[in-house]
């Protein structure tokens, strides 16, 4: 692949990932199935899979989770298989879908909390690094044996620990761009959970 084609593919994956991340399948599915706004289905007003579970049931909630996962997974997997995972552009490919979901450019700036899409982007890096495994382990540990009852607290702790662990794993594999991406993705998710409106704030 020549330099021009490589540059175009990087650009397409970064821009396409950001735009794909900005599509809220939770809003589309919930509006289609119930005619309602998914942001009204949960206390946090989040346009994500969890509120689709509440509004539409398990099947459509899972479909929403899968679609949100895939919009992060697909561009990163393509970059992992076709391009150079050690290039700095790779970090932008990993970050772009998460940032797009967080920014809410198609939802009047009201972005989502980015959990599903974050799992997707980290899973897309599996052919070169298992950085998604710490996140899976942290969620399982803090959901079962060491259960943290608050979903927000559980997510913040899981992403803080998994982001650090993923960055260390990537650095040990000489994948500095991926290490930076792990840290940034975790920071975005933590920020979105720390700044999410509470029920009392939405009602006021």
Secondary structure as GFF3:
##gff-version 3
##sequence-region A 1 204
A	DSSP	alpha_helix	3	21	.	.	.	ID=ss1
A	DSSP	alpha_helix	25	34	.	.	.	ID=ss2
A	DSSP	three_ten_helix	38	40	.	.	.	ID=ss3
A	DSSP	alpha_helix	49	56	.	.	.	ID=ss4
A	DSSP	alpha_helix	58	82	.	.	.	ID=ss5
A	DSSP	alpha_helix	88	103	.	.	.	ID=ss6
A	DSSP	alpha_helix	115	124	.	.	.	ID=ss7
A	DSSP	alpha_helix	133	143	.	.	.	ID=ss8
A	DSSP	alpha_helix	151	172	.	.	.	ID=ss9
A	DSSP	alpha_helix	176	194	.	.	.	ID=ss10
A	DSSP	alpha_helix	199	203	.	.	.	ID=ss11
###
